[in-house]
């Protein structure tokens, strides 16, 4: 069975051999060609897989029916029919979409991002079992992600889960293999100005108020701020292993700015995490992420032609101030966890300042809050 492009329309057709039943009850091979009515090779390949499976089941049914008719026919002149036993694969239990992550965890570590992406995907699917997923179904879901980088990342995560659970689900082929990647034209985030940071800080409440201040003075990513532990803050230094580089076992050591130290002392202590009173397991809930997005939008801190804006823009601001203060590049790499100057260049934007990390001017938080 194969697909071929036919005619001037450019539509693909599925060409395969099938079995038909003659009037006398015997079976015969036939060649068939089915117009798939699509010029998209990905959709055509997915329809080809579906037709092949339906034809296999239909052929098995015809063989079984012909064999049963031969057993019941008492006429000695009845033509012989080859006895073929229909085989059907029986699985004692099918894998549900909402149970796929538990099955995947037996073979690999399931990250928070993988769990979040797959959970959203499973809730959006019109089917309940993994073996019912098709390439067109997944492709339609991915179409809602306009940006190429997000599209490719979500596609990769879905394919990863399907690959890990292939034995439990009984998939003959991973549907995402039929879906091509998209060209990525992502933009890097831009740094926030002092005025933008002060507007966010004045409008925010804890935990986001202190989280913004931590990122401003340390350059930690959003996930690393949420997973920061009290035991990692000792003798005025934060020693933390970023989640992005955890597989390399590379930790960063960041001196605690006096302004940040005062804010940390004012936080309530609950559990091991710095923000344990709000995020006990070190995970930011979806409601918290929505609140942060609303905070940026309500304060007018939005993306523009110079780059996108998100929580990690505070990381850009931190690196830019260190670079402009004349701190050596090897020291900046150690503070933010980079392995090369090329990566640091993505975050560096020349601003006017002339002091090192502990002497960097602290933003006037109290004055801005009174306004």
C-alpha positions in Angstrom: 0.0 0.0 0.0 1.4 3.4 -1.0 0.3 7.0 -1.7 0.7 8.6 -5.0 -0.1 12.1 -6.3 -2.6 11.8 -9.2 -4.1 14.2 -11.8 -4.0 17.9 -12.2 -5.7 18.5 -8.8 -2.6 17.3 -7.0 -4.6 15.1 -4.7 -3.0 12.0 -3.2 -4.5 8.5 -3.7 -3.9 5.4 -1.7 -3.1 2.3 -3.8 -3.4 -1.1 -2.2 -4.5 -4.7 -2.7 -7.6 -5.9 -1.0 -9.9 -8.9 -0.8 -13.4 -9.2 -2.1 -16.0 -11.9 -1.8 -17.3 -13.6 -4.9 -21.0 -14.6 -5.3 -20.1 -18.2 -4.7 -18.5 -17.3 -1.4 -14.9 -17.6 -2.4 -12.3 -14.8 -2.0 -10.3 -13.0 -4.6 -7.6 -10.4 -4.6 -8.4 -7.0 -6.1 -6.4 -3.8 -6.7 -7.9 -0.6 -5.4 -7.1 3.1 -5.6 -8.8 5.5 -3.1 -8.8 9.2 -3.7 -7.8 10.8 -0.4 -9.0 14.3 -1.5 -6.0 16.1 0.0 -2.8 17.6 -1.4 -1.0 17.7 2.0 1.5 14.8 2.3 1.2 14.7 6.1 -2.6 14.3 6.1 -2.4 11.8 3.2 0.1 9.6 5.1 -2.1 9.6 8.2 -5.2 8.7 6.1 -3.2 5.9 4.4 -2.4 4.4 7.9 -6.1 4.5 8.8 -7.2 2.9 5.5 -4.6 0.2 5.9 -5.8 -0.8 9.4 -9.4 -0.8 8.2 -8.6 -3.0 5.3 -6.7 -5.4 7.5 -9.7 -5.8 9.8 -12.1 -6.1 6.8 -9.9 -8.8 5.2 -9.8 -10.8 8.5 -13.6 -10.6 8.7 -14.1 -11.9 5.2 -11.7 -14.8 5.7 -13.5 -15.8 8.9 -16.9 -15.6 7.3 -15.8 -17.6 4.3 -14.4 -20.3 6.6 -17.6 -20.4 8.6 -19.7 -20.8 5.4 -17.5 -23.7 4.3 -18.1 -25.5 7.6 -21.9 -25.1 7.4 -22.2 -26.0 3.7 -23.3 -29.6 3.2 -23.1 -29.6 -0.5 -20.3 -31.9 -1.8 -20.0 -29.7 -4.9 -19.2 -26.6 -2.9 -15.9 -25.1 -4.0 -13.1 -25.5 -1.4 -12.1 -22.4 0.5 -8.8 -22.1 2.2 -9.2 -22.3 6.0 -7.7 -19.0 7.3 -8.1 -18.1 11.0 -8.8 -14.5 11.6 -6.3 -13.1 14.1 -7.2 -10.1 16.3 -4.8 -8.5 18.7 -6.3 -8.5 22.2 -4.8 -6.3 24.9 -6.1 -6.9 28.4 -6.0 -3.1 29.1 -5.7 -0.1 26.8 -3.7 2.9 27.9 -5.7 6.0 28.7 -4.5 9.5 27.8 -4.7 10.6 31.4 -2.6 7.6 32.5 0.2 8.0 29.9 2.5 10.1 32.1 2.4 7.4 34.9 3.5 4.8 32.3 6.2 7.1 30.9 7.7 7.7 34.4 8.7 4.0 34.4 11.3 4.7 31.7 12.3 8.4 32.1 11.9 11.4 34.4 8.8 13.4 33.6 9.5 17.1 34.0 7.0 19.7 35.1 6.9 21.2 31.6 6.2 17.7 30.1 3.5 17.1 32.7 1.8 20.5 32.0 1.9 20.2 28.2 0.7 16.6 28.1 -2.2 17.3 30.6 -3.4 20.2 28.5 -3.1 18.1 25.4 -5.0 15.1 26.9 -7.9 17.3 28.0 -8.2 18.8 24.5 -8.4 15.4 22.7 -11.8 14.0 21.6 -10.5 10.4 22.3 -9.8 8.6 25.5 -7.0 6.2 24.6 -3.5 6.7 23.2 -3.9 4.2 20.4 -6.8 6.3 19.0 -4.6 9.3 18.4 -3.9 10.2 14.7 -1.5 12.6 13.1 -4.2 14.9 11.7 -5.7 15.1 15.2 -2.4 16.1 16.8 -1.6 18.4 13.9 -4.9 20.3 14.4 -4.1 20.7 18.1 -0.6 22.1 17.3 -2.0 24.6 14.9 -3.1 26.8 17.8 0.5 27.5 18.5 1.4 30.1 16.0 5.1 30.6 17.0 7.4 28.0 15.5 9.5 27.4 18.7 6.4 26.7 20.9 4.9 24.6 18.1 8.1 22.5 17.8 8.5 22.2 21.6 4.9 20.9 22.2 5.2 18.5 19.2 8.5 17.2 20.7 7.0 16.7 24.2 3.9 14.8 22.8 6.1 12.6 20.7 8.4 11.9 23.7 5.5 10.7 25.8 4.1 8.6 22.9 7.5 7.0 22.3 8.0 6.2 26.0 4.5 4.5 26.2 4.7 2.7 22.9 4.7 -0.8 24.5 1.8 0.0 26.8 -0.3 1.7 24.2 0.4 -0.8 21.3 1.2 2.0 18.8 2.7 0.6 15.6 4.0 4.1 14.7 4.4 7.4 16.5 1.9 9.8 14.9 4.1 12.9 15.5 6.7 11.4 13.2 4.4 12.2 10.3 4.2 15.9 11.4 7.0 18.1 10.2 8.6 20.8 12.4 8.1 24.4 11.7 10.8 27.0 11.1 11.5 28.9 14.3 11.9 32.6 14.2 11.7 33.3 17.9 12.8 36.7 19.4 14.8 37.0 22.6 13.3 38.8 25.6 14.4 42.4 26.3 15.6 43.8 29.6 13.2 45.8 31.8 14.0 49.4 32.7 14.2 50.5 36.3 10.9 52.4 35.9 9.2 49.3 34.5 10.5 47.2 37.4 9.2 49.7 39.9 5.8 49.8 38.4 5.6 46.0 38.6 6.9 45.9 42.2 4.5 48.6 43.4 1.5 46.8 41.8 2.4 43.3 42.9 1.7 41.5 46.2 3.7 38.6 47.7 4.8 36.1 46.6 5.3 37.9 43.2 6.6 41.1 44.8 9.6 39.4 46.4 10.0 37.0 43.5 10.4 40.0 41.2 13.0 41.5 43.6 14.9 38.2 43.7 15.1 38.0 39.9 16.2 41.6 39.7 19.1 41.1 42.0 20.1 37.5 41.1 19.1 36.9 37.5 17.4 33.6 38.5 14.8 32.2 36.1 11.1 31.9 37.1 11.4 28.2 37.9 14.5 28.6 39.9 13.0 31.4 42.0 10.0 29.1 42.8 12.4 26.2 43.8 14.8 28.3 45.8 15.3 26.8 49.3 16.3 28.5 52.6 19.2 26.1 53.0 20.7 27.5 49.8 21.1 31.0 51.3 24.1 30.9 53.6 26.6 33.6 54.7 25.1 36.2 52.3 25.4 34.0 49.3 22.8 32.1 47.3 24.1 28.7 46.0 21.6 27.2 43.7 21.6 24.6 40.8 19.4 26.0 38.0 16.9 23.5 36.6 18.1 24.2 33.1 21.6 23.0 33.8 20.8 20.5 36.6 21.8 17.6 34.4 25.4 19.0 34.3 25.5 19.5 38.1 26.6 23.1 37.7 25.6 25.5 40.5 25.7 29.3 40.6 26.8 31.4 43.5 25.3 34.8 43.8 26.0 37.4 46.6 22.8 38.6 48.2 22.2 42.3 47.7 21.4 44.2 51.0 18.0 45.2 49.7 17.2 41.6 48.8 18.4 40.4 52.2 16.0 42.7 54.0 13.1 41.4 51.8 14.0 37.8 52.4 14.1 38.4 56.2 10.5 39.7 56.1 9.1 36.6 54.4 7.2 34.0 56.5 9.0 30.7 56.7 6.9 27.6 55.8 8.7 24.4 54.8 12.0 24.2 52.9 11.2 26.5 50.0 11.6 30.3 50.3 8.0 30.6 48.9 6.7 27.6 50.8 3.8 29.7 52.3 2.4 30.1 48.7 4.0 27.3 46.6 4.6 24.4 49.1 5.9 22.0 46.4 8.0 24.5 44.6 5.6 24.6 41.6 3.8 27.8 40.5 0.1 27.0 39.9 -1.6 28.0 36.6 -3.5 30.6 38.5 -0.3 32.2 39.7 1.1 32.3 36.1 -2.1 34.0 34.9 -1.8 36.5 37.7 1.7 37.3 36.7 0.7 37.8 33.0 -2.1 40.1 34.1 0.3 42.1 36.3 2.6 42.8 33.3 -0.3 43.7 31.1 -1.9 46.0 33.7 1.3 47.8 34.3 1.9 48.4 30.6 5.1 46.3 30.5 4.6 44.7 27.2 6.7 43.3 24.3 7.9 45.7 21.6 10.2 45.8 18.5 13.2 45.3 20.7 12.1 42.0 22.2 9.4 40.1 24.1 8.7 40.7 27.8 8.2 38.1 30.5 9.5 37.2 33.9 12.9 36.2 32.5 13.4 39.8 31.2 14.6 40.5 34.7 17.4 38.1 34.0 18.4 40.3 31.0 18.3 43.3 33.2 20.6 41.7 35.7 23.2 40.6 33.1 23.0 44.0 31.4 23.8 45.8 34.6 26.7 43.5 35.5 28.2 43.8 32.0 27.9 47.6 32.0 29.4 47.8 35.5 32.6 46.3 34.1 32.4 42.9 35.8 34.6 40.4 33.8 32.8 38.0 31.5 34.1 34.9 33.3 32.5 36.2 36.5 29.2 37.0 34.8 29.1 33.4 33.4 29.6 32.0 36.9 26.7 34.2 38.3 24.2 33.3 35.6 25.3 29.7 34.8 26.4 30.3 31.2 29.1 28.2 29.5 30.2 30.6 26.8 30.4 34.3 26.1 28.1 33.8 23.1 25.2 32.9 25.4 26.0 35.8 27.7 25.9 38.2 24.7 22.2 37.2 24.2 21.4 38.7 27.6 23.8 41.6 27.6 22.6 45.1 26.8 24.9 48.1 27.5 23.5 50.3 30.1 25.1 53.1 32.1 26.3 52.1 35.6 29.7 51.7 37.2 29.4 49.5 40.2 29.8 45.8 40.9 27.0 43.5 42.1 26.8 44.4 45.8 27.3 48.1 45.0 24.7 48.3 42.2 22.2 51.0 43.1 19.1 49.7 44.7 15.8 50.8 43.1 13.8 53.2 45.4 11.1 50.7 46.3 9.6 52.7 49.2 9.4 56.0 47.3 7.7 54.4 44.3 5.2 52.6 46.5 4.1 55.8 48.2 3.3 57.3 44.8 
